[in-house]
């Protein structure tokens, strides 16, 4: 069977996607100049607060998930031995 490559298998498409995503992130942060912010706390008035806070919380949740995976994982033999 002749398998066709997916369009994401080509490095030029991956590079194009990265550039597009980075452009979208930069435009989102720069949009803060166009929107009037109404911060409830002083730290929220720092430029780009929502961007870096989101990044830090995402990293924090990833660390929590890795910790939970270590606590909740089951041994390979949990369901019994394989009948090979």
Gaussian input, Z-matrix of N, CA and C with variables (Angstrom, degrees):
# hf/3-21g

backbone

0 1
 N
 C     1     B1
 C     2     B2     1     A1
 N     3     B3     2     A2     1     D1
 C     4     B4     3     A3     2     D2
 C     5     B5     4     A4     3     D3
 N     6     B6     5     A5     4     D4
 C     7     B7     6     A6     5     D5
 C     8     B8     7     A7     6     D6
 N     9     B9     8     A8     7     D7
 C    10    B10     9     A9     8     D8
 C    11    B11    10    A10     9     D9
 N    12    B12    11    A11    10    D10
 C    13    B13    12    A12    11    D11
 C    14    B14    13    A13    12    D12
 N    15    B15    14    A14    13    D13
 C    16    B16    15    A15    14    D14
 C    17    B17    16    A16    15    D15
 N    18    B18    17    A17    16    D16
 C    19    B19    18    A18    17    D17
 C    20    B20    19    A19    18    D18
 N    21    B21    20    A20    19    D19
 C    22    B22    21    A21    20    D20
 C    23    B23    22    A22    21    D21
 N    24    B24    23    A23    22    D22
 C    25    B25    24    A24    23    D23
 C    26    B26    25    A25    24    D24
 N    27    B27    26    A26    25    D25
 C    28    B28    27    A27    26    D26
 C    29    B29    28    A28    27    D27
 N    30    B30    29    A29    28    D28
 C    31    B31    30    A30    29    D29
 C    32    B32    31    A31    30    D30
 N    33    B33    32    A32    31    D31
 C    34    B34    33    A33    32    D32
 C    35    B35    34    A34    33    D33
 N    36    B36    35    A35    34    D34
 C    37    B37    36    A36    35    D35
 C    38    B38    37    A37    36    D36
 N    39    B39    38    A38    37    D37
 C    40    B40    39    A39    38    D38
 C    41    B41    40    A40    39    D39
 N    42    B42    41    A41    40    D40
 C    43    B43    42    A42    41    D41
 C    44    B44    43    A43    42    D42
 N    45    B45    44    A44    43    D43
 C    46    B46    45    A45    44    D44
 C    47    B47    46    A46    45    D45
 N    48    B48    47    A47    46    D46
 C    49    B49    48    A48    47    D47
 C    50    B50    49    A49    48    D48
 N    51    B51    50    A50    49    D49
 C    52    B52    51    A51    50    D50
 C    53    B53    52    A52    51    D51
 N    54    B54    53    A53    52    D52
 C    55    B55    54    A54    53    D53
 C    56    B56    55    A55    54    D54
 N    57    B57    56    A56    55    D55
 C    58    B58    57    A57    56    D56
 C    59    B59    58    A58    57    D57
 N    60    B60    59    A59    58    D58
 C    61    B61    60    A60    59    D59
 C    62    B62    61    A61    60    D60
 N    63    B63    62    A62    61    D61
 C    64    B64    63    A63    62    D62
 C    65    B65    64    A64    63    D63
 N    66    B66    65    A65    64    D64
 C    67    B67    66    A66    65    D65
 C    68    B68    67    A67    66    D66
 N    69    B69    68    A68    67    D67
 C    70    B70    69    A69    68    D68
 C    71    B71    70    A70    69    D69
 N    72    B72    71    A71    70    D70
 C    73    B73    72    A72    71    D71
 C    74    B74    73    A73    72    D72
 N    75    B75    74    A74    73    D73
 C    76    B76    75    A75    74    D74
 C    77    B77    76    A76    75    D75
 N    78    B78    77    A77    76    D76
 C    79    B79    78    A78    77    D77
 C    80    B80    79    A79    78    D78
 N    81    B81    80    A80    79    D79
 C    82    B82    81    A81    80    D80
 C    83    B83    82    A82    81    D81
 N    84    B84    83    A83    82    D82
 C    85    B85    84    A84    83    D83
 C    86    B86    85    A85    84    D84
 N    87    B87    86    A86    85    D85
 C    88    B88    87    A87    86    D86
 C    89    B89    88    A88    87    D87
 N    90    B90    89    A89    88    D88
 C    91    B91    90    A90    89    D89
 C    92    B92    91    A91    90    D90
 N    93    B93    92    A92    91    D91
 C    94    B94    93    A93    92    D92
 C    95    B95    94    A94    93    D93
 N    96    B96    95    A95    94    D94
 C    97    B97    96    A96    95    D95
 C    98    B98    97    A97    96    D96
 N    99    B99    98    A98    97    D97
 C   100   B100    99    A99    98    D98
 C   101   B101   100   A100    99    D99
 N   102   B102   101   A101   100   D100
 C   103   B103   102   A102   101   D101
 C   104   B104   103   A103   102   D102
 N   105   B105   104   A104   103   D103
 C   106   B106   105   A105   104   D104
 C   107   B107   106   A106   105   D105
 N   108   B108   107   A107   106   D106
 C   109   B109   108   A108   107   D107
 C   110   B110   109   A109   108   D108
 N   111   B111   110   A110   109   D109
 C   112   B112   111   A111   110   D110
 C   113   B113   112   A112   111   D111
 N   114   B114   113   A113   112   D112
 C   115   B115   114   A114   113   D113
 C   116   B116   115   A115   114   D114
 N   117   B117   116   A116   115   D115
 C   118   B118   117   A117   116   D116
 C   119   B119   118   A118   117   D117
 N   120   B120   119   A119   118   D118
 C   121   B121   120   A120   119   D119
 C   122   B122   121   A121   120   D120
 N   123   B123   122   A122   121   D121
 C   124   B124   123   A123   122   D122
 C   125   B125   124   A124   123   D123
 N   126   B126   125   A125   124   D124
 C   127   B127   126   A126   125   D125
 C   128   B128   127   A127   126   D126
 N   129   B129   128   A128   127   D127
 C   130   B130   129   A129   128   D128
 C   131   B131   130   A130   129   D129
 N   132   B132   131   A131   130   D130
 C   133   B133   132   A132   131   D131
 C   134   B134   133   A133   132   D132
 N   135   B135   134   A134   133   D133
 C   136   B136   135   A135   134   D134
 C   137   B137   136   A136   135   D135
 N   138   B138   137   A137   136   D136
 C   139   B139   138   A138   137   D137
 C   140   B140   139   A139   138   D138
 N   141   B141   140   A140   139   D139
 C   142   B142   141   A141   140   D140
 C   143   B143   142   A142   141   D141
 N   144   B144   143   A143   142   D142
 C   145   B145   144   A144   143   D143
 C   146   B146   145   A145   144   D144
 N   147   B147   146   A146   145   D145
 C   148   B148   147   A147   146   D146
 C   149   B149   148   A148   147   D147
 N   150   B150   149   A149   148   D148
 C   151   B151   150   A150   149   D149
 C   152   B152   151   A151   150   D150
 N   153   B153   152   A152   151   D151
 C   154   B154   153   A153   152   D152
 C   155   B155   154   A154   153   D153
 N   156   B156   155   A155   154   D154
 C   157   B157   156   A156   155   D155
 C   158   B158   157   A157   156   D156
 N   159   B159   158   A158   157   D157
 C   160   B160   159   A159   158   D158
 C   161   B161   160   A160   159   D159
 N   162   B162   161   A161   160   D160
 C   163   B163   162   A162   161   D161
 C   164   B164   163   A163   162   D162
 N   165   B165   164   A164   163   D163
 C   166   B166   165   A165   164   D164
 C   167   B167   166   A166   165   D165
 N   168   B168   167   A167   166   D166
 C   169   B169   168   A168   167   D167
 C   170   B170   169   A169   168   D168
 N   171   B171   170   A170   169   D169
 C   172   B172   171   A171   170   D170
 C   173   B173   172   A172   171   D171
 N   174   B174   173   A173   172   D172
 C   175   B175   174   A174   173   D173
 C   176   B176   175   A175   174   D174
 N   177   B177   176   A176   175   D175
 C   178   B178   177   A177   176   D176
 C   179   B179   178   A178   177   D177
 N   180   B180   179   A179   178   D178
 C   181   B181   180   A180   179   D179
 C   182   B182   181   A181   180   D180
 N   183   B183   182   A182   181   D181
 C   184   B184   183   A183   182   D182
 C   185   B185   184   A184   183   D183
 N   186   B186   185   A185   184   D184
 C   187   B187   186   A186   185   D185
 C   188   B188   187   A187   186   D186
 N   189   B189   188   A188   187   D187
 C   190   B190   189   A189   188   D188
 C   191   B191   190   A190   189   D189
 N   192   B192   191   A191   190   D190
 C   193   B193   192   A192   191   D191
 C   194   B194   193   A193   192   D192
 N   195   B195   194   A194   193   D193
 C   196   B196   195   A195   194   D194
 C   197   B197   196   A196   195   D195
 N   198   B198   197   A197   196   D196
 C   199   B199   198   A198   197   D197
 C   200   B200   199   A199   198   D198
 N   201   B201   200   A200   199   D199
 C   202   B202   201   A201   200   D200
 C   203   B203   202   A202   201   D201
 N   204   B204   203   A203   202   D202
 C   205   B205   204   A204   203   D203
 C   206   B206   205   A205   204   D204
 N   207   B207   206   A206   205   D205
 C   208   B208   207   A207   206   D206
 C   209   B209   208   A208   207   D207
 N   210   B210   209   A209   208   D208
 C   211   B211   210   A210   209   D209
 C   212   B212   211   A211   210   D210
 N   213   B213   212   A212   211   D211
 C   214   B214   213   A213   212   D212
 C   215   B215   214   A214   213   D213
 N   216   B216   215   A215   214   D214
 C   217   B217   216   A216   215   D215
 C   218   B218   217   A217   216   D216
 N   219   B219   218   A218   217   D217
 C   220   B220   219   A219   218   D218
 C   221   B221   220   A220   219   D219
 N   222   B222   221   A221   220   D220
 C   223   B223   222   A222   221   D221
 C   224   B224   223   A223   222   D222
 N   225   B225   224   A224   223   D223
 C   226   B226   225   A225   224   D224
 C   227   B227   226   A226   225   D225
 N   228   B228   227   A227   226   D226
 C   229   B229   228   A228   227   D227
 C   230   B230   229   A229   228   D228
 N   231   B231   230   A230   229   D229
 C   232   B232   231   A231   230   D230
 C   233   B233   232   A232   231   D231
 N   234   B234   233   A233   232   D232
 C   235   B235   234   A234   233   D233
 C   236   B236   235   A235   234   D234
 N   237   B237   236   A236   235   D235
 C   238   B238   237   A237   236   D236
 C   239   B239   238   A238   237   D237
 N   240   B240   239   A239   238   D238
 C   241   B241   240   A240   239   D239
 C   242   B242   241   A241   240   D240
 N   243   B243   242   A242   241   D241
 C   244   B244   243   A243   242   D242
 C   245   B245   244   A244   243   D243
 N   246   B246   245   A245   244   D244
 C   247   B247   246   A246   245   D245
 C   248   B248   247   A247   246   D246
 N   249   B249   248   A248   247   D247
 C   250   B250   249   A249   248   D248
 C   251   B251   250   A250   249   D249

   B1=1.4254
   B2=1.5291
   B3=1.2942
   B4=1.4590
   B5=1.5275
   B6=1.3284
   B7=1.4583
   B8=1.5269
   B9=1.3213
   B10=1.4590
   B11=1.5252
   B12=1.3197
   B13=1.4645
   B14=1.5152
   B15=1.3129
   B16=1.4546
   B17=1.5233
   B18=1.3186
   B19=1.4615
   B20=1.5234
   B21=1.3381
   B22=1.4587
   B23=1.5245
   B24=1.3438
   B25=1.4612
   B26=1.5233
   B27=1.3017
   B28=1.4581
   B29=1.5282
   B30=1.3420
   B31=1.4743
   B32=1.5271
   B33=1.3168
   B34=1.4611
   B35=1.5354
   B36=1.3260
   B37=1.4594
   B38=1.5305
   B39=1.3206
   B40=1.4656
   B41=1.5246
   B42=1.3305
   B43=1.4622
   B44=1.5292
   B45=1.3100
   B46=1.4642
   B47=1.5327
   B48=1.3176
   B49=1.4637
   B50=1.5291
   B51=1.3432
   B52=1.4570
   B53=1.5246
   B54=1.3243
   B55=1.4610
   B56=1.5236
   B57=1.3121
   B58=1.4612
   B59=1.5223
   B60=1.3279
   B61=1.4602
   B62=1.5300
   B63=1.3253
   B64=1.4605
   B65=1.5273
   B66=1.3065
   B67=1.4595
   B68=1.5322
   B69=1.3201
   B70=1.4648
   B71=1.5303
   B72=1.3306
   B73=1.4614
   B74=1.5230
   B75=1.3335
   B76=1.4633
   B77=1.5230
   B78=1.3194
   B79=1.4644
   B80=1.5245
   B81=1.3073
   B82=1.4597
   B83=1.5241
   B84=1.3349
   B85=1.4644
   B86=1.5258
   B87=1.3279
   B88=1.4627
   B89=1.5328
   B90=1.3162
   B91=1.4666
   B92=1.5272
   B93=1.3246
   B94=1.4603
   B95=1.5279
   B96=1.3351
   B97=1.4652
   B98=1.5298
   B99=1.3201
   B100=1.4581
   B101=1.5271
   B102=1.3075
   B103=1.4635
   B104=1.5217
   B105=1.3100
   B106=1.4663
   B107=1.5261
   B108=1.3165
   B109=1.4581
   B110=1.5250
   B111=1.3070
   B112=1.4534
   B113=1.5279
   B114=1.3446
   B115=1.4718
   B116=1.5230
   B117=1.3110
   B118=1.4628
   B119=1.5247
   B120=1.3293
   B121=1.4587
   B122=1.5172
   B123=1.3197
   B124=1.4653
   B125=1.5242
   B126=1.3065
   B127=1.4665
   B128=1.5313
   B129=1.3095
   B130=1.4599
   B131=1.5222
   B132=1.3201
   B133=1.4550
   B134=1.5257
   B135=1.3276
   B136=1.4646
   B137=1.5249
   B138=1.3566
   B139=1.4701
   B140=1.5283
   B141=1.3012
   B142=1.4589
   B143=1.5177
   B144=1.3189
   B145=1.4699
   B146=1.5217
   B147=1.3187
   B148=1.4663
   B149=1.5189
   B150=1.3291
   B151=1.4602
   B152=1.5237
   B153=1.3318
   B154=1.4593
   B155=1.5187
   B156=1.3238
   B157=1.4651
   B158=1.5333
   B159=1.3273
   B160=1.4628
   B161=1.5140
   B162=1.3308
   B163=1.4652
   B164=1.5248
   B165=1.3319
   B166=1.4637
   B167=1.5305
   B168=1.3188
   B169=1.4602
   B170=1.5314
   B171=1.3200
   B172=1.4630
   B173=1.5327
   B174=1.3395
   B175=1.4615
   B176=1.5301
   B177=1.3202
   B178=1.4671
   B179=1.5258
   B180=1.3309
   B181=1.4681
   B182=1.5218
   B183=1.3385
   B184=1.4720
   B185=1.5255
   B186=1.3316
   B187=1.4693
   B188=1.5250
   B189=1.3231
   B190=1.4667
   B191=1.5273
   B192=1.3360
   B193=1.4667
   B194=1.5228
   B195=1.3323
   B196=1.4701
   B197=1.5257
   B198=1.3245
   B199=1.4638
   B200=1.5168
   B201=1.3215
   B202=1.4698
   B203=1.5251
   B204=1.3222
   B205=1.4653
   B206=1.5253
   B207=1.3314
   B208=1.4586
   B209=1.5285
   B210=1.3215
   B211=1.4652
   B212=1.5236
   B213=1.3127
   B214=1.4646
   B215=1.5219
   B216=1.3192
   B217=1.4711
   B218=1.5212
   B219=1.2990
   B220=1.4605
   B221=1.5172
   B222=1.3017
   B223=1.4638
   B224=1.5265
   B225=1.3152
   B226=1.4646
   B227=1.5241
   B228=1.3003
   B229=1.4665
   B230=1.5275
   B231=1.3037
   B232=1.4736
   B233=1.5216
   B234=1.3211
   B235=1.4676
   B236=1.5253
   B237=1.2941
   B238=1.4481
   B239=1.5169
   B240=1.3231
   B241=1.4630
   B242=1.5206
   B243=1.3256
   B244=1.4715
   B245=1.5193
   B246=1.3037
   B247=1.4665
   B248=1.5180
   B249=1.3288
   B250=1.4634
   B251=1.4936
   A1=109.13
   A2=117.36
   A3=122.54
   A4=108.60
   A5=115.36
   A6=119.20
   A7=109.93
   A8=115.34
   A9=119.99
   A10=109.00
   A11=115.13
   A12=120.07
   A13=109.83
   A14=113.84
   A15=120.22
   A16=107.63
   A17=117.80
   A18=120.16
   A19=111.88
   A20=117.54
   A21=120.39
   A22=113.07
   A23=117.43
   A24=120.90
   A25=112.01
   A26=117.42
   A27=120.84
   A28=109.78
   A29=116.89
   A30=121.09
   A31=113.65
   A32=118.66
   A33=119.47
   A34=111.06
   A35=117.09
   A36=119.73
   A37=111.56
   A38=116.27
   A39=120.26
   A40=109.56
   A41=116.48
   A42=120.47
   A43=110.71
   A44=116.62
   A45=120.70
   A46=111.08
   A47=116.81
   A48=120.61
   A49=111.27
   A50=117.42
   A51=120.89
   A52=110.56
   A53=116.51
   A54=120.18
   A55=111.26
   A56=117.24
   A57=121.31
   A58=111.99
   A59=116.73
   A60=120.49
   A61=111.15
   A62=116.65
   A63=119.91
   A64=111.07
   A65=116.92
   A66=120.49
   A67=110.60
   A68=116.51
   A69=120.41
   A70=110.94
   A71=117.55
   A72=120.50
   A73=111.62
   A74=116.78
   A75=120.58
   A76=110.04
   A77=117.53
   A78=120.48
   A79=111.76
   A80=116.37
   A81=120.10
   A82=111.13
   A83=116.31
   A84=119.73
   A85=110.14
   A86=117.45
   A87=120.29
   A88=112.41
   A89=117.33
   A90=120.63
   A91=111.54
   A92=115.43
   A93=119.31
   A94=111.07
   A95=117.51
   A96=120.68
   A97=111.56
   A98=117.35
   A99=121.76
   A100=113.82
   A101=116.28
   A102=121.27
   A103=108.99
   A104=116.67
   A105=118.07
   A106=108.58
   A107=114.80
   A108=120.74
   A109=108.86
   A110=116.50
   A111=123.00
   A112=108.22
   A113=116.28
   A114=118.67
   A115=112.30
   A116=115.05
   A117=121.20
   A118=110.57
   A119=116.57
   A120=122.47
   A121=108.50
   A122=117.54
   A123=121.97
   A124=112.06
   A125=117.82
   A126=121.02
   A127=111.60
   A128=117.13
   A129=120.90
   A130=112.65
   A131=118.09
   A132=120.42
   A133=112.51
   A134=118.18
   A135=122.26
   A136=108.81
   A137=116.16
   A138=119.51
   A139=110.45
   A140=117.10
   A141=123.09
   A142=113.80
   A143=117.17
   A144=120.65
   A145=111.36
   A146=117.24
   A147=120.44
   A148=111.68
   A149=117.73
   A150=121.36
   A151=111.24
   A152=117.18
   A153=117.49
   A154=112.37
   A155=117.69
   A156=119.53
   A157=109.99
   A158=116.76
   A159=120.40
   A160=112.19
   A161=116.97
   A162=120.91
   A163=110.95
   A164=116.75
   A165=120.15
   A166=111.96
   A167=117.30
   A168=119.82
   A169=111.55
   A170=117.13
   A171=120.66
   A172=110.01
   A173=116.30
   A174=120.24
   A175=110.54
   A176=117.00
   A177=121.48
   A178=110.89
   A179=116.79
   A180=119.82
   A181=111.97
   A182=117.17
   A183=120.21
   A184=110.26
   A185=117.41
   A186=121.11
   A187=109.95
   A188=117.53
   A189=121.15
   A190=110.73
   A191=116.45
   A192=120.02
   A193=111.14
   A194=117.40
   A195=119.59
   A196=110.55
   A197=116.64
   A198=119.91
   A199=111.77
   A200=116.85
   A201=120.27
   A202=111.71
   A203=116.20
   A204=119.44
   A205=110.63
   A206=117.10
   A207=120.19
   A208=111.51
   A209=116.56
   A210=120.63
   A211=111.06
   A212=117.61
   A213=121.11
   A214=114.78
   A215=118.34
   A216=118.57
   A217=110.90
   A218=114.69
   A219=121.70
   A220=109.35
   A221=117.49
   A222=118.94
   A223=110.91
   A224=115.72
   A225=120.66
   A226=112.92
   A227=116.45
   A228=121.20
   A229=111.99
   A230=118.42
   A231=121.82
   A232=111.71
   A233=117.90
   A234=120.67
   A235=112.42
   A236=117.97
   A237=121.06
   A238=111.11
   A239=114.51
   A240=119.07
   A241=110.62
   A242=114.40
   A243=119.79
   A244=110.07
   A245=117.62
   A246=122.23
   A247=108.72
   A248=115.00
   A249=119.48
   A250=112.02
   D1=136.41
   D2=179.25
   D3=-93.00
   D4=106.21
   D5=-179.32
   D6=-87.39
   D7=131.02
   D8=177.34
   D9=-87.28
   D10=144.49
   D11=177.50
   D12=-73.22
   D13=142.64
   D14=174.69
   D15=-74.20
   D16=153.35
   D17=-177.17
   D18=-65.98
   D19=-22.00
   D20=177.51
   D21=-80.36
   D22=-5.74
   D23=176.99
   D24=-78.45
   D25=-13.61
   D26=-177.55
   D27=-91.17
   D28=126.48
   D29=-176.54
   D30=-57.96
   D31=-31.49
   D32=-178.08
   D33=-67.60
   D34=-31.94
   D35=177.53
   D36=-72.45
   D37=-37.33
   D38=177.34
   D39=-63.30
   D40=-45.00
   D41=179.13
   D42=-62.45
   D43=-39.13
   D44=178.79
   D45=-65.58
   D46=-40.68
   D47=177.34
   D48=-63.61
   D49=-44.19
   D50=178.38
   D51=-58.52
   D52=-45.94
   D53=179.87
   D54=-63.07
   D55=-40.12
   D56=178.40
   D57=-64.66
   D58=-43.79
   D59=179.19
   D60=-65.35
   D61=-42.31
   D62=179.02
   D63=-65.09
   D64=-38.72
   D65=176.82
   D66=-63.15
   D67=-42.44
   D68=178.19
   D69=-62.77
   D70=-40.27
   D71=178.56
   D72=-65.45
   D73=-43.47
   D74=179.43
   D75=-64.01
   D76=-43.42
   D77=179.55
   D78=-64.61
   D79=-34.60
   D80=178.13
   D81=-65.78
   D82=-42.41
   D83=178.72
   D84=-68.54
   D85=-41.53
   D86=179.94
   D87=-68.40
   D88=-21.87
   D89=178.17
   D90=-65.07
   D91=-14.67
   D92=178.82
   D93=-63.16
   D94=-24.85
   D95=176.18
   D96=-68.49
   D97=-26.57
   D98=-175.18
   D99=-92.76
   D100=-14.85
   D101=-175.97
   D102=-109.50
   D103=133.15
   D104=176.79
   D105=-81.50
   D106=122.76
   D107=-177.49
   D108=-91.86
   D109=146.37
   D110=177.01
   D111=-124.05
   D112=77.05
   D113=-175.50
   D114=-69.79
   D115=143.19
   D116=176.75
   D117=-90.13
   D118=-27.74
   D119=-179.79
   D120=-124.63
   D121=157.31
   D122=-176.13
   D123=-62.06
   D124=-37.24
   D125=-177.50
   D126=-64.06
   D127=-27.74
   D128=-179.28
   D129=-69.12
   D130=-15.13
   D131=-179.60
   D132=-84.73
   D133=-5.98
   D134=176.90
   D135=-68.70
   D136=136.81
   D137=-178.55
   D138=-61.91
   D139=132.06
   D140=177.80
   D141=76.53
   D142=16.49
   D143=-177.99
   D144=-55.13
   D145=-47.38
   D146=-176.70
   D147=-62.11
   D148=-34.88
   D149=-179.80
   D150=-69.11
   D151=-51.94
   D152=-176.76
   D153=-74.56
   D154=-30.07
   D155=175.77
   D156=-65.79
   D157=-42.67
   D158=177.26
   D159=-61.68
   D160=-41.27
   D161=178.49
   D162=-63.87
   D163=-45.93
   D164=179.66
   D165=-63.62
   D166=-41.12
   D167=-179.81
   D168=-69.11
   D169=-34.84
   D170=176.61
   D171=-63.80
   D172=-44.88
   D173=177.86
   D174=-63.58
   D175=-41.42
   D176=178.29
   D177=-60.29
   D178=-45.10
   D179=179.71
   D180=-65.89
   D181=-33.80
   D182=176.86
   D183=-64.88
   D184=-41.10
   D185=178.30
   D186=-65.54
   D187=-42.76
   D188=177.45
   D189=-60.84
   D190=-42.28
   D191=-179.78
   D192=-64.36
   D193=-38.96
   D194=178.06
   D195=-65.84
   D196=-38.13
   D197=177.01
   D198=-65.44
   D199=-42.92
   D200=177.59
   D201=-64.00
   D202=-36.12
   D203=178.67
   D204=-62.74
   D205=-37.43
   D206=178.70
   D207=-69.07
   D208=-35.04
   D209=-178.26
   D210=-77.42
   D211=-39.27
   D212=-171.91
   D213=-95.00
   D214=-5.22
   D215=-176.62
   D216=-68.25
   D217=152.68
   D218=179.67
   D219=-109.10
   D220=152.51
   D221=178.46
   D222=-67.72
   D223=159.84
   D224=-179.08
   D225=-60.90
   D226=-25.93
   D227=-177.09
   D228=-97.12
   D229=19.74
   D230=-176.40
   D231=-59.55
   D232=-42.04
   D233=-177.71
   D234=-92.74
   D235=13.53
   D236=179.44
   D237=101.79
   D238=173.36
   D239=-178.90
   D240=-78.91
   D241=149.99
   D242=176.08
   D243=-70.42
   D244=141.62
   D245=177.15
   D246=-95.27
   D247=80.05
   D248=179.94
   D249=-89.81

